Amino acid sequence: MKEITSMTALDLGGHIKAKNISVTEAVKAQIEIIKKREPLFNSYITVLEEEAYSQAEEVQKRIDDGELSWSPLAGVPMAVKDNICTKNIKTTSASKMLANYVPTYDATVVSKLKEAGAIIIGKTNMDEFAMGSSSETSYFGPTKNPWNEKHVPGGSSGGSAAAVAGEEAFYSLGTDTGGSIRQPAAYCGITGIKPTYGTVSRYGLIAYASSLDTIGTLGRNVSDCVASLEIISGHDPLDGSSVEKSSYSYTKSLIDDVKGMKIGIPRDYMGDGLDDDIRKSTLEAIEIFRRRGAIVEECDLSYMEYAIPAYYAISCSEASSNLSRYDGVRYGYRTDEYDDIQDLYMNSRSEGLGMEVKRRLMIGGLVLSSDYYEAYYHKAIKIRRLIQESYMKAFESYDLLIGPTTPKSAPAINDSSSDSQKRKLSGMYSSSINLAGLPAVSIPCGIDKSGLPIGLQLIGNHFEENNIIRAAYTFESEMGGRIRNEKI
């Protein structure tokens, strides 16, 4: 039997059900790896060692009693991003503002995981309030990429991605507001699924931009992601944006067959600014789909060049509203130095929030001001609708769209270089999907000349996760399974 922590989540779940491995043994193996690797990777803000052993005893009893025969991931250690509320467990959103916040309730997704017998091993590091793309803005220090510790793991779900890639968790939950599951998945050589907006409840998620935020899963392969996504999906009356649909069954789409599927390649996705290694890997992946019987052809998407400005106008505006509650009175850190209520507000927010968060809140406040609302926010909403319509038109002809997840592999830590073409492509690949509310998956498709992983993105129409799952599973099968990181 291979090392426990090198197994996939479903493999471990199967061994636990077969009584080859106990839940306590699985937790012990996971905790040992975390203690060994965490000083290097900094994937976690909070590790729940004592709680995990307690959970293990309870879950083992439920398994032995036959209560969890329906759950393929019962007893498997996993991680939760630290902007998702966990009852009686610190939930910080990687900010000094919430450094000591302990929720009195579980987010709906956490309740669903507990019901399924998941072992929550820890809360993962992230960009502060999910604002960032590198996991460097965390109050608790940056997370490192397990493929190369001198590089970032991506963000904002960088800790969730690094924990899975570094074998510090079997799977994890992340959130995606503008690419924050898919981009870290690509940088860390794992699989990440962002479902259709409204498929997974946001109740208990510390909001960044409410109309964009989506909870999804990261795993070592497509099957692990799909199994965990099936657990957390479903209508929730506690979330006004939650959608009722007839079925949330995704595992039935784990089929190694894409014959007859129509796949579109947006021309602009392969434009200037795309690194040569990523272009080559993407084109090779496209040929695999052709060889397997899919119909693949180029297509056009309109207005994608406006995705980044529209995204920032909308997300920063919503953030300025959502984060207004953190004022030292209602929620969060309170300054020791103030003379009046205005000082209390100003000093608490100045001391409690990081520079990236402050920057975005200031942008949001400006965009929502009476002088600029029509010029910026209202126009961004119009552009959002045009982007949605462009995707809808494409899906009249295609089952899914394909392209790179990112225009380059993981940059170095503290890399301040900026490339306008790469920023433009990044917006097309990531934030445009959130603006349209579409499902997408990032899967590994190669390694660049620096030894860093490359991600391939598959995009589906609303509530058609099954198409991208089927295609992703077929591609993964053709590649022979997950890409291995020989360093760990």
HELIX and SHEET records of a PDB file:
HELIX    1   1 ILE A    4  SER A    6  5                                   3    
HELIX    2   2 ALA A    9  LYS A   17  1                                   9    
HELIX    3   3 VAL A   23  PHE A   41  1                                  19    
HELIX    4   4 GLU A   49  ASP A   64  1                                  16    
HELIX    5   5 LYS A   96  LEU A   98  5                                   3    
HELIX    6   6 THR A  108  GLU A  115  1                                   8    
HELIX    7   7 GLU A  128  ALA A  130  5                                   3    
HELIX    8   8 GLY A  158  ALA A  165  1                                   8    
HELIX    9   9 ARG A  182  CYS A  188  1                                   7    
HELIX   10  10 VAL A  222  ILE A  232  1                                  11    
HELIX   11  11 THR A  251  SER A  253  5                                   3    
HELIX   12  12 ARG A  267  MET A  270  5                                   4    
HELIX   13  13 ASP A  276  ARG A  291  1                                  16    
HELIX   14  14 MET A  304  TYR A  306  5                                   3    
HELIX   15  15 ALA A  307  ASN A  322  1                                  16    
HELIX   16  16 LEU A  323  ARG A  325  5                                   3    
HELIX   17  17 ILE A  341  GLY A  352  1                                  12    
HELIX   18  18 MET A  355  LEU A  368  1                                  14    
HELIX   19  19 TYR A  373  HIS A  378  3                                   6    
HELIX   20  20 LYS A  379  ALA A  394  1                                  16    
HELIX   21  21 SER A  420  TYR A  429  1                                  10    
HELIX   22  22 SER A  431  ALA A  436  1                                   6    
HELIX   23  23 GLU A  465  MET A  479  1                                  15    
SHEET    1   A11 TYR A  44  VAL A  47  0                                        
SHEET    2   A11 ILE A 119  THR A 124 -1                                        
SHEET    3   A11 PRO A  77  LYS A  81  1                                        
SHEET    4   A11 TYR A 171  ASP A 176  1                                        
SHEET    5   A11 THR A 214  GLY A 219 -1                                        
SHEET    6   A11 THR A 191  LYS A 194 -1                                        
SHEET    7   A11 ALA A 440  ILE A 447 -1                                        
SHEET    8   A11 PRO A 453  GLY A 460 -1                                        
SHEET    9   A11 LEU A 400  PRO A 404 -1                                        
SHEET   10   A11 LYS A 262  PRO A 266  1                                        
SHEET   11   A11 ILE A 295  CYS A 299  1                                        
END                                                                             
